[in-house]
């Protein structure tokens, strides 16, 4: 039904109810139909009718969706009816005296009963009398974890939605006050310690976690318990989205590994970020990559004047450009530059053309085994490319330059990690001679990024296994792509120059436990898929660090953000490396990289950037 037809119907129903209430009240008290056509009653009827419609419009009684009517709608009905009857009664007192107050009292009661009944009848029918036929099946019996607002809302939607083949059976809730109670016809059978028993006793095939505010640690624990059953585990959308109606229970999704490994989001200091982004030109290198593209998405929320997307791969730059243009339209100018950071003259030309206020340098080679085989490429892209971008930023008068680094740059054992540590040294060295503030941001492993371990595991599971893990004791820090990108933006706002920023990434995760969780979340048992140990690959470590012990400042400078200030050393060896590496064999390049980044030498007084 269209809005206008619906509006006309409601106005018509209300008009009949208003007039019926007035005349029927008059008949009940006076016992005569002849008094119904007196001038006083007709004026009162017209006043009540007009005031009711005006107040109904004010309190939006004609705009509400009455299928979901609740206490708020009842209060609005009470206000509009009471005020309209009150206005009519005051007019009667002025014109005819107070002798009609009993009629108005009965009119008010009938008015409230009939208007409220007409609105809530659909809700009563929907919730209490309309039966949704769902196929009787042992495959749709559902246990809801959480008997709060979200849980009861999910139960109601599951019961009344014929398109969802899930039949709620019971709740699990840790609140002792809810034990043995029923909500929406479903019992609360106990706390999380009863999950396994309840699944087995009630033949549960689906579990819905309906606690949107659940902390990550608690979610991990609940999923661990649920994994002891064979029920399929799902999680609801954000409660605010359910309430607003922007999503429904049909959009429940399976628990993902990001839900278990991610942390509660870092709250950004939006005011400090806006100061350097809003209305400014911002350039992102590697803008088509996983981190670079997410930085661009986060940037546009702060309304920059222009975002420059710089990358070597035309397809990835084209993709992120289209996405951003669809999001922001003409509100933010989006520019694209296909360029290689290894081309110093091209970088200088681009920086001087756009004169960005901030540069986020995300272009880099990051695959550890590939860089072990191609150390010269690691130098060209990760080290020389960073130097080119940094020098171009310096010459263009950029205010802030943020380089994306890695935890593998700490005590590196790989070519990739060592190349990123040398790149850190270069920008710290540039910070000594430039008005530009140069900083680095170190990440752990990024969930969902290209080449990360999770897509590999998922592909192996789809093929039936086994999942290959390098070593049973291998551990890594993990973070999500949006979390990593937020850290980049916040680091730029905190930058004083020369710092290395690190996110408090919580506890590291054993890769074998990650593989086991992914197998279970995919609906299999570990024994069905299997885990095979392939051995540590060249350049890999069993565990990663985020800062050297002598780099770490124990106090967080911002919630969940640490800062380190590493010394710039071995500059003469870096000069030699960049001058002669093309003449060396791969083995010598690797040896020199690791020597530079792991062995301390006397600090040079002359800045490296000044010598090049």
C-alpha positions as CSV (number, residue, x, y, z in Angstrom):
1,X,0.0,0.0,0.0
2,X,1.3,3.4,-1.0
3,X,2.0,6.1,1.7
4,X,-0.9,8.3,0.5
5,X,-3.4,5.4,0.5
6,X,-2.2,4.4,4.0
7,X,-2.5,8.0,5.2
8,X,-6.0,8.4,3.8
9,X,-7.1,5.1,5.4
10,X,-5.8,6.1,8.9
11,X,-7.3,9.5,8.7
12,X,-10.6,8.0,7.7
13,X,-10.6,5.4,10.5
14,X,-9.6,8.1,13.1
15,X,-12.4,10.4,11.9
16,X,-15.0,7.7,12.4
17,X,-13.6,6.8,15.8
18,X,-13.6,10.4,17.0
19,X,-17.2,11.1,15.9
20,X,-18.4,7.8,17.2
21,X,-16.8,8.4,20.6
22,X,-18.4,11.9,20.9
23,X,-21.9,10.9,19.9
24,X,-22.0,7.5,21.6
25,X,-20.8,9.1,24.9
26,X,-23.6,11.7,24.5
27,X,-26.2,8.9,24.0
28,X,-25.0,6.9,27.0
29,X,-25.4,9.8,29.4
30,X,-28.5,11.6,27.9
31,X,-30.3,8.5,26.5
32,X,-31.6,10.4,23.6
33,X,-30.5,10.6,19.9
34,X,-32.2,14.0,19.5
35,X,-29.5,15.8,21.5
36,X,-26.9,14.6,19.0
37,X,-27.6,17.5,16.6
38,X,-27.4,20.4,19.0
39,X,-25.0,23.2,18.1
40,X,-22.8,22.6,21.2
41,X,-22.3,19.0,20.3
42,X,-21.5,19.7,16.7
43,X,-19.0,22.4,17.6
44,X,-17.4,20.0,20.1
45,X,-17.2,17.2,17.5
46,X,-15.6,19.5,14.9
47,X,-13.1,20.8,17.5
48,X,-12.2,17.3,18.6
49,X,-11.8,16.1,15.1
50,X,-9.6,18.9,13.9
51,X,-7.4,19.0,17.1
52,X,-7.0,15.2,16.9
53,X,-5.7,15.2,13.4
54,X,-3.3,18.1,14.1
55,X,-1.9,16.4,17.2
56,X,-1.8,13.1,15.4
57,X,0.4,14.8,12.8
58,X,2.5,16.4,15.5
59,X,3.1,13.0,17.3
60,X,3.6,11.2,13.9
61,X,0.7,8.7,14.5
62,X,0.3,8.5,10.7
63,X,4.0,7.9,10.0
64,X,4.6,5.0,12.4
65,X,4.9,1.3,11.4
66,X,2.3,-0.2,13.7
67,X,3.4,-3.8,13.1
68,X,6.2,-3.0,15.5
69,X,4.2,-0.8,17.9
70,X,5.4,-0.7,21.5
71,X,5.4,1.5,24.6
72,X,6.6,4.6,22.7
73,X,3.7,4.4,20.3
74,X,1.2,4.0,23.2
75,X,2.6,7.1,24.9
76,X,2.2,9.1,21.7
77,X,-1.4,8.0,21.3
78,X,-2.1,8.9,25.0
79,X,-0.6,12.4,24.5
80,X,-2.5,13.2,21.3
81,X,-5.8,12.0,22.5
82,X,-5.6,13.6,26.0
83,X,-4.6,16.9,24.5
84,X,-7.3,16.9,21.8
85,X,-10.0,16.0,24.4
86,X,-8.6,18.6,26.8
87,X,-8.7,21.4,24.1
88,X,-12.3,20.4,23.3
89,X,-13.3,20.4,27.0
90,X,-11.8,23.9,27.5
91,X,-13.8,25.2,24.5
92,X,-16.9,23.8,26.0
93,X,-16.3,25.4,29.4
94,X,-15.8,28.8,27.7
95,X,-19.0,28.5,25.6
96,X,-21.4,26.4,27.6
97,X,-20.0,25.9,31.1
98,X,-18.6,22.7,32.8
99,X,-21.8,20.6,32.5
100,X,-20.4,18.3,29.7
101,X,-17.4,17.0,31.7
102,X,-18.8,13.5,32.1
103,X,-19.5,13.2,28.3
104,X,-15.9,14.3,27.6
105,X,-14.5,11.8,30.2
106,X,-16.4,8.9,28.5
107,X,-15.3,10.3,25.1
108,X,-11.7,10.3,26.2
109,X,-11.9,6.7,27.4
110,X,-13.6,5.5,24.2
111,X,-11.3,7.5,22.1
112,X,-8.2,6.0,23.8
113,X,-9.6,2.4,23.6
114,X,-10.6,2.6,20.0
115,X,-7.6,4.5,18.6
116,X,-5.2,2.4,20.6
117,X,-7.0,-0.8,19.7
118,X,-7.0,0.1,16.0
119,X,-3.3,0.6,16.0
120,X,-2.3,-2.3,18.2
121,X,-4.7,-4.8,16.6
122,X,-2.2,-5.5,13.8
123,X,0.6,-6.0,16.3
124,X,-1.5,-8.3,18.4
125,X,-2.6,-10.3,15.3
126,X,1.0,-10.4,14.1
127,X,2.5,-11.5,17.4
128,X,-0.2,-13.5,19.0
129,X,-2.6,-15.0,16.4
130,X,-1.0,-15.1,13.0
131,X,0.8,-18.4,12.7
132,X,3.8,-18.7,10.4
133,X,3.9,-22.2,9.0
134,X,7.5,-23.5,8.9
135,X,8.3,-27.0,7.9
136,X,8.7,-29.3,10.8
137,X,12.3,-30.4,10.6
138,X,15.0,-31.4,13.1
139,X,17.4,-29.3,11.0
140,X,16.0,-25.9,12.1
141,X,15.9,-26.1,15.9
142,X,17.7,-23.1,17.2
143,X,19.3,-22.1,20.5
144,X,19.7,-18.3,21.1
145,X,22.7,-17.2,23.2
146,X,21.7,-14.0,25.0
147,X,18.2,-13.4,26.4
148,X,18.5,-9.6,26.3
149,X,17.1,-7.0,23.9
150,X,18.8,-8.4,20.9
151,X,18.0,-12.1,21.8
152,X,14.3,-11.5,22.2
153,X,14.2,-9.4,19.0
154,X,15.9,-12.3,17.2
155,X,13.5,-14.8,18.7
156,X,10.5,-12.7,17.6
157,X,11.8,-12.3,14.0
158,X,12.7,-16.0,13.7
159,X,9.2,-17.0,14.8
160,X,7.3,-14.6,12.6
161,X,9.5,-14.6,9.5
162,X,8.5,-17.4,7.1
163,X,11.6,-16.9,5.0
164,X,14.0,-18.0,7.7
165,X,14.1,-21.7,8.2
166,X,15.0,-21.6,11.9
167,X,12.7,-22.3,14.8
168,X,13.9,-20.8,18.1
169,X,13.7,-23.3,21.0
170,X,15.4,-21.8,24.0
171,X,17.8,-19.2,25.4
172,X,21.2,-19.4,27.0
173,X,22.1,-16.5,29.3
174,X,24.7,-16.1,32.1
175,X,22.4,-13.8,34.1
176,X,21.1,-15.8,37.1
177,X,18.1,-13.5,37.4
178,X,16.8,-14.8,34.1
179,X,17.1,-18.5,34.8
180,X,13.8,-20.4,34.6
181,X,12.0,-17.4,33.0
182,X,10.3,-17.3,29.6
183,X,10.7,-14.6,27.0
184,X,8.5,-14.6,23.9
185,X,7.5,-18.1,24.9
186,X,11.0,-19.5,25.1
187,X,12.7,-20.7,28.3
188,X,16.1,-19.6,29.6
189,X,17.7,-22.9,30.3
190,X,20.9,-21.8,31.9
191,X,24.3,-20.2,31.4
192,X,27.1,-20.9,28.9
193,X,28.0,-24.0,30.9
194,X,24.7,-25.6,29.7
195,X,25.3,-25.0,26.0
196,X,26.7,-28.5,25.1
197,X,24.1,-30.2,27.3
198,X,21.2,-28.2,25.8
199,X,22.3,-28.8,22.3
200,X,22.3,-32.6,22.9
201,X,19.1,-32.7,24.9
202,X,17.0,-30.5,22.6
203,X,18.5,-31.7,19.3
204,X,19.7,-28.2,18.5
205,X,21.2,-27.8,15.0
206,X,21.7,-24.0,14.9
207,X,23.2,-21.6,17.5
208,X,22.7,-17.9,17.2
209,X,24.9,-15.6,19.3
210,X,22.7,-12.6,20.0
211,X,24.9,-10.4,22.2
212,X,26.2,-7.6,19.9
213,X,28.1,-5.9,22.7
214,X,30.0,-9.1,23.6
215,X,33.8,-8.5,24.2
216,X,36.2,-10.4,21.9
217,X,37.5,-12.6,24.8
218,X,34.0,-13.7,25.8
219,X,33.1,-14.3,22.2
220,X,36.1,-16.5,21.8
221,X,35.1,-18.5,24.9
222,X,31.5,-19.0,23.7
223,X,32.6,-20.0,20.2
224,X,35.1,-22.5,21.8
225,X,32.2,-24.1,23.8
226,X,29.9,-24.1,20.7
227,X,32.6,-25.8,18.7
228,X,32.3,-28.8,21.0
229,X,28.9,-29.4,19.4
230,X,28.0,-30.1,15.8
231,X,25.5,-27.2,15.7
232,X,26.1,-24.5,13.1
233,X,27.1,-21.2,14.8
234,X,25.9,-17.8,13.6
235,X,26.1,-14.3,14.9
236,X,23.6,-11.4,14.6
237,X,24.3,-8.0,13.1
238,X,24.8,-4.9,15.3
239,X,21.8,-4.4,17.6
240,X,21.4,-0.8,16.4
241,X,21.0,-2.0,12.9
242,X,18.3,-4.5,13.9
243,X,16.4,-1.8,15.8
244,X,16.6,0.7,12.9
245,X,15.4,-2.1,10.6
246,X,18.4,-1.6,8.3
247,X,19.2,-5.3,8.6
248,X,17.1,-8.3,9.6
249,X,17.8,-11.7,11.1
250,X,18.0,-13.0,7.5
251,X,21.4,-11.3,7.4
252,X,22.8,-13.3,10.3
253,X,26.2,-14.6,9.3
254,X,28.5,-17.4,10.4
255,X,31.1,-16.5,12.9
256,X,34.3,-15.5,11.1
257,X,37.9,-15.7,12.2
258,X,38.1,-11.9,12.2
259,X,35.4,-11.9,15.0
260,X,37.7,-14.1,17.2
261,X,41.1,-12.5,16.4
262,X,40.2,-8.8,16.2
263,X,40.2,-6.6,19.2
264,X,37.6,-4.1,20.4
265,X,38.1,-1.1,18.0
266,X,40.5,1.7,18.8
267,X,38.6,4.9,19.2
268,X,40.0,7.6,17.0
269,X,40.7,11.2,18.1
270,X,38.7,12.5,15.2
271,X,39.3,16.1,15.9
272,X,43.1,15.8,15.6
273,X,42.7,13.8,12.4
274,X,40.3,16.3,10.9
275,X,42.9,19.1,11.5
276,X,45.3,17.7,8.9
277,X,42.9,15.9,6.5
278,X,39.8,17.9,6.2
279,X,40.0,20.2,3.2
280,X,43.6,19.0,2.4
281,X,45.3,17.1,-0.4
282,X,46.4,13.6,0.7
283,X,48.5,11.2,-1.4
284,X,48.6,7.4,-0.9
285,X,51.2,5.2,-2.5
286,X,50.3,1.6,-3.1
287,X,46.7,2.8,-3.0
288,X,45.4,-0.3,-4.8
289,X,46.7,-2.7,-2.2
290,X,44.9,-4.1,0.9
291,X,46.2,-1.5,3.3
292,X,46.4,1.4,0.9
293,X,42.9,1.0,-0.4
294,X,41.5,0.8,3.2
295,X,43.4,4.0,4.1
296,X,41.7,5.7,1.2
297,X,38.3,4.5,2.4
298,X,39.0,5.8,5.9
299,X,40.4,9.1,4.6
300,X,37.3,10.1,2.7
301,X,35.2,10.0,5.9
302,X,37.2,13.1,7.0
303,X,36.3,15.1,3.9
304,X,39.7,15.9,2.3
305,X,39.7,18.2,-0.6
306,X,41.6,15.7,-2.8
307,X,42.9,12.1,-2.5
308,X,45.6,11.1,-4.9
309,X,45.8,7.4,-5.6
310,X,49.3,6.3,-6.7
311,X,50.1,2.8,-7.7
312,X,51.9,0.6,-10.1
313,X,49.0,-1.7,-11.0
314,X,46.5,0.0,-13.2
315,X,43.7,-2.5,-12.4
316,X,43.8,-2.2,-8.7
317,X,44.0,1.7,-8.9
318,X,41.0,1.7,-11.3
319,X,39.0,-0.5,-8.9
320,X,39.6,1.7,-5.8
321,X,39.0,4.8,-7.9
322,X,35.6,3.6,-9.0
323,X,34.7,2.6,-5.4
324,X,35.6,5.9,-4.0
325,X,33.8,7.9,-6.7
326,X,30.6,5.9,-6.0
327,X,30.9,6.7,-2.3
328,X,31.8,10.4,-2.4
329,X,30.5,11.5,-5.8
330,X,31.8,15.1,-6.3
331,X,32.3,15.9,-2.7
332,X,36.0,14.8,-2.8
333,X,38.3,15.0,-5.8
334,X,39.8,11.7,-6.6
335,X,43.0,11.7,-8.7
336,X,44.9,8.7,-10.0
337,X,48.6,8.4,-10.9
338,X,50.0,5.2,-12.4
339,X,53.6,5.3,-11.2
340,X,56.4,3.2,-9.8
341,X,58.0,4.4,-6.6
342,X,61.3,3.2,-7.9
343,X,61.2,6.1,-10.4
344,X,62.7,9.0,-8.4
345,X,62.0,11.7,-11.0
346,X,58.4,10.6,-11.5
347,X,57.8,10.7,-7.7
348,X,59.3,14.2,-7.4
349,X,57.1,15.4,-10.3
350,X,53.9,14.0,-8.8
351,X,54.6,15.4,-5.4
352,X,55.4,18.8,-6.7
353,X,52.3,18.7,-8.9
354,X,49.8,18.0,-6.1
355,X,51.7,19.4,-3.1
356,X,50.0,17.0,-0.6
357,X,49.8,17.9,3.0
358,X,50.1,14.3,4.1
359,X,51.6,11.2,2.4
360,X,50.8,7.6,3.4
361,X,53.4,5.3,1.9
362,X,51.9,1.8,1.6
363,X,53.7,0.6,-1.6
364,X,56.0,-2.3,-0.8
365,X,56.9,-5.9,-1.5
366,X,55.7,-7.9,1.6
367,X,55.9,-11.7,0.8
368,X,58.7,-13.2,2.8
369,X,59.5,-16.3,0.7
370,X,59.4,-14.3,-2.6
371,X,61.8,-11.7,-1.3
372,X,64.2,-14.3,-0.1
373,X,64.5,-15.4,-3.7
374,X,64.6,-11.8,-5.0
375,X,66.5,-9.7,-2.6
376,X,67.5,-7.2,-5.3
377,X,63.8,-6.4,-5.8
378,X,63.3,-6.0,-2.1
379,X,66.0,-3.3,-2.1
380,X,64.6,-1.6,-5.2
381,X,61.0,-1.4,-4.1
382,X,61.1,-1.4,-0.3
383,X,64.3,0.7,0.3
384,X,64.9,2.8,-2.8
385,X,61.2,3.2,-3.4
386,X,60.8,4.5,0.2
387,X,63.8,6.8,-0.2
388,X,62.4,8.2,-3.4
389,X,59.0,8.9,-1.9
390,X,60.5,10.4,1.2
391,X,62.8,12.7,-0.7
392,X,60.0,13.8,-3.1
393,X,57.9,14.6,0.0
394,X,60.7,16.6,1.5
395,X,61.2,18.6,-1.7
396,X,57.5,19.2,-2.1
397,X,57.1,20.5,1.4
398,X,54.8,17.7,2.7
399,X,53.9,18.2,6.4
400,X,53.5,14.5,7.4
401,X,54.9,11.4,5.8
402,X,53.8,8.0,7.3
403,X,55.5,4.8,6.2
404,X,53.8,1.4,6.6
405,X,56.2,-1.0,8.2
406,X,56.0,-4.5,9.7
407,X,56.8,-6.3,12.9
408,X,59.2,-8.4,10.8
409,X,61.5,-5.3,10.8
410,X,62.4,-6.1,14.5
411,X,65.5,-8.3,14.8
412,X,64.8,-9.3,11.2
413,X,65.7,-12.8,9.9
414,X,64.3,-12.3,6.4
415,X,65.1,-10.1,3.4
416,X,61.6,-8.5,3.6
417,X,61.9,-7.7,7.2
418,X,65.4,-6.3,6.9
419,X,64.5,-4.2,3.9
420,X,61.6,-2.6,5.8
421,X,63.9,-1.9,8.8
422,X,66.4,-0.2,6.4
423,X,63.5,1.8,5.0
424,X,62.6,2.8,8.6
425,X,66.1,4.0,9.1
426,X,65.9,6.1,5.9
427,X,62.8,8.0,6.9
428,X,64.2,8.5,10.4
429,X,67.3,9.9,8.9
430,X,65.2,12.1,6.6
431,X,63.4,13.4,9.7
432,X,66.7,14.8,11.0
433,X,67.2,17.2,8.0
434,X,63.6,17.9,6.9
435,X,60.8,20.1,8.0
436,X,58.5,17.2,7.0
437,X,57.6,14.9,9.9
438,X,58.6,11.4,9.0
439,X,57.2,8.4,11.0
440,X,56.6,4.7,10.6
441,X,53.8,2.5,11.7
442,X,54.4,-1.2,12.4
443,X,51.8,-3.9,11.9
444,X,51.5,-7.5,12.6
445,X,49.8,-9.9,10.2
446,X,46.8,-8.3,8.6
447,X,43.7,-10.4,8.4
448,X,42.3,-10.7,4.8
449,X,45.2,-8.9,3.1
450,X,46.5,-10.3,-0.1
451,X,48.8,-13.3,0.6
452,X,47.8,-13.6,4.2
453,X,47.6,-17.1,5.7
454,X,43.8,-17.1,6.2
455,X,42.8,-17.2,2.5
456,X,45.3,-20.0,2.0
457,X,43.8,-22.0,4.8
458,X,40.3,-21.4,3.5
459,X,41.3,-22.7,0.1
460,X,42.9,-25.8,1.5
461,X,39.8,-26.5,3.6
462,X,37.5,-26.1,0.5
463,X,39.7,-28.7,-1.2
464,X,39.3,-31.1,1.7
465,X,42.7,-30.5,3.3
466,X,45.1,-30.9,4.7
467,X,45.8,-27.5,6.1
468,X,49.6,-26.8,6.0
469,X,51.2,-25.1,9.0
470,X,54.9,-24.5,9.0
471,X,55.6,-25.3,12.7
472,X,53.4,-26.3,15.7
473,X,54.9,-23.5,17.8
474,X,54.7,-20.7,15.2
475,X,52.9,-17.6,16.6
476,X,51.9,-14.3,15.1
477,X,50.2,-11.0,16.0
478,X,47.0,-10.3,14.0
479,X,44.9,-7.3,13.3
480,X,42.1,-6.4,10.8
481,X,42.6,-4.2,7.8
482,X,40.3,-1.4,9.1
483,X,42.1,-1.5,12.5
484,X,45.5,-1.2,10.8
485,X,44.3,1.7,8.7
486,X,42.9,3.6,11.7
487,X,46.2,3.3,13.4
488,X,47.9,4.9,10.3
489,X,45.5,7.9,10.5
490,X,46.0,8.3,14.2
491,X,49.7,8.0,14.0
492,X,49.8,10.9,11.5
493,X,47.9,13.0,14.0
494,X,50.3,12.1,16.8
495,X,53.5,12.4,14.7
496,X,56.2,14.6,16.1
497,X,58.8,13.2,13.8
498,X,61.1,10.2,13.9
499,X,58.7,7.9,15.8
500,X,57.8,4.3,15.2
501,X,54.2,3.7,16.2
502,X,52.9,0.3,17.2
503,X,49.4,-0.9,18.1
504,X,48.9,-2.9,21.3
505,X,47.9,-6.0,19.4
506,X,47.0,-8.1,22.5
507,X,48.1,-11.7,22.8
508,X,49.8,-13.4,19.8
509,X,48.0,-16.3,18.3
510,X,49.4,-19.8,17.5
511,X,49.0,-20.4,13.8
512,X,48.0,-24.0,14.5
513,X,45.1,-22.8,16.8
514,X,44.1,-20.4,14.0
515,X,44.0,-23.3,11.6
516,X,41.9,-25.4,14.0
517,X,39.4,-22.5,14.5
518,X,39.0,-22.0,10.8
519,X,38.4,-25.7,10.3
520,X,35.7,-25.8,13.0
521,X,34.1,-22.5,11.7
522,X,33.9,-24.1,8.3
523,X,31.7,-26.9,9.7
524,X,34.4,-29.6,9.9
525,X,36.3,-31.5,12.5
526,X,40.1,-31.1,12.7
527,X,40.4,-34.8,12.1
528,X,38.4,-34.6,8.9
529,X,40.6,-32.0,7.3
530,X,43.9,-32.7,9.0
531,X,46.9,-30.4,9.7
532,X,50.2,-31.0,8.1
533,X,53.5,-29.4,9.3
534,X,55.6,-28.2,6.3
535,X,58.6,-26.8,8.2
536,X,59.8,-23.2,8.7
537,X,60.4,-21.4,5.4
538,X,63.6,-19.4,4.7
539,X,63.6,-16.1,6.5
540,X,60.7,-17.0,8.9
541,X,60.8,-16.8,12.7
542,X,58.8,-18.8,15.2
543,X,57.6,-15.5,16.7
544,X,57.6,-11.8,15.9
545,X,58.3,-8.8,18.0
546,X,56.9,-5.3,17.7
547,X,59.7,-3.2,19.2
548,X,63.2,-3.8,20.4
549,X,63.5,-3.7,24.2
550,X,65.6,-0.5,23.9
551,X,63.0,1.1,21.6
552,X,59.9,0.6,23.8
553,X,58.4,3.4,25.8
554,X,56.2,1.5,28.3
555,X,53.6,4.2,28.5
556,X,50.9,4.3,25.8
557,X,50.8,7.7,24.2
558,X,47.3,7.0,23.1
559,X,44.9,4.2,24.0
560,X,46.3,1.0,22.6
561,X,49.2,2.8,20.8
562,X,52.8,2.7,21.8
563,X,55.7,4.7,20.4
564,X,59.4,3.8,20.0
565,X,62.3,5.9,18.9
566,X,64.9,3.7,17.4
567,X,68.5,4.9,16.7
568,X,69.6,5.3,13.1
569,X,72.8,3.3,12.7
570,X,75.0,1.7,10.1
571,X,74.5,4.5,7.6
572,X,77.8,3.9,5.9
573,X,76.9,0.2,5.3
574,X,73.5,1.3,3.9
575,X,75.3,3.6,1.4
576,X,77.5,0.8,0.3
577,X,74.5,-1.5,-0.1
578,X,72.6,0.9,-2.2
579,X,75.6,1.7,-4.3
580,X,76.9,-1.8,-5.0
581,X,74.0,-4.3,-4.5
582,X,73.4,-4.7,-8.3
583,X,76.9,-6.1,-8.6
584,X,76.4,-8.7,-5.8
585,X,75.0,-12.1,-5.7
586,X,71.7,-12.7,-3.9
587,X,73.5,-14.4,-1.1
588,X,75.7,-11.4,-0.4
589,X,72.8,-9.0,-0.6
590,X,70.9,-11.0,2.0
591,X,74.0,-11.2,4.3
592,X,74.5,-7.4,4.1
593,X,70.9,-6.6,4.8
594,X,70.8,-8.8,7.9
595,X,74.2,-7.5,9.1
596,X,73.1,-3.8,8.7
597,X,69.8,-4.4,10.7
598,X,71.1,-6.8,13.4
599,X,74.6,-5.6,14.2
600,X,75.2,-2.2,15.8
601,X,78.0,0.1,14.4
602,X,79.1,3.5,15.4
603,X,76.5,6.1,14.5
604,X,77.3,8.4,11.6
605,X,77.0,12.1,12.2
606,X,76.4,12.9,8.6
607,X,72.8,12.3,7.5
608,X,72.4,9.7,4.8
609,X,69.9,11.7,2.9
610,X,72.3,14.6,2.6
611,X,74.9,12.4,1.1
612,X,72.6,11.2,-1.7
